């Protein structure tokens, strides 16, 4: 486990999946990351690569060939190399290998970089194209935050505050987690989305047309808050397992397939492309 710490925050990161497993507020004594109760949802904050969401038949199509690929890709299940680490920053690397080439026929180095900056943690996704051709991929975060923050509070005391007023429309998902092509309005008084135990009964709220680039978890009972800022991410997923004491705020550059539309990776919705020898980077921030 790699530990980063400054005067305000202490975080822990596992080499498996380069996953953030603790985000501890030293002033309030609050642990903000969901602690991966295996009986509920056994993750903290998986990093998603080389796809986001699910694929039809769990197959990735590349140049007419089909490769087995589970939901959200293989990075979250993979062991990363710690490239470097000091008191406030750490870099993790997942380079291509014989096993990755069997399911994702591209040569890459996928890195996750963590840096503490005052009351914020910057998480940067970095992809280096080591191939002689253009590679195609998606990246995304899936952090789960404890709600409520403090004992004696209710889940319903909390809401998500958007940076600007929003008229939210969430994409409709099938029972298998694929887009249906339809959407539905989500009630947001002004810029607030109140959390309820049934808000996610129909799966995640996937927002493709969000104006805001920051979502903050707040409560009606106190002024403690936690913000996720995602300046370069076009899609956001909001999710919790119904009844669980957490909420996920998920910045995505990529998304699941649409029903009946199994496409080559180069044609997938919101897919990223990177020319040979080039480097891609996109940060997001978790802040107190």
Number of C-alpha atoms within 10 A of each C-alpha: 11 17 17 20 19 14 10 16 24 19 22 15 20 17 17 17 23 30 25 25 23 21 23 19 17 14 9 11 11 14 19 23 24 24 18 14 11 8 6 12 15 11 19 21 26 22 25 25 22 21 29 26 19 22 27 21 11 14 18 23 22 18 9 10 10 15 16 14 20 17 17 25 26 18 22 19 14 14 15 22 16 18 12 11 16 12 13 18 19 21 20 26 21 21 16 16 12 9 9 17 13 11 18 23 17 21 21 22 17 21 22 23 21 24 20 23 15 14 13 18 23 18 22 18 22 20 26 20 23 19 17 11 13 16 23 21 22 24 26 27 25 24 24 27 24 20 25 20 25 14 7 6 13 16 20 14 16 23 20 22 24 21 16 15 15 20 15 21 18 20 21 19 21 14 9 10 20 21 21 14 11 10 16 11 10 15 14 16 12 12 19 21 19 19 20 16 14 12 19 17 14 14 18 21 24 23 20 16 15 20 15 17 19 20 22 20 26 22 23 10 10 9 7 14 16 16 19 22 21 22 14 14 19 18 20 28 20 20 22 23 18 17 14 15 18 22 25 22 25 24 27 26 23 26 26 20 20 20 16 10 12 16 18 15 20 17 13 21 15 17 18 19 15 17 16 16 13 13 14 15 13 17 18 21 19 20 19 19
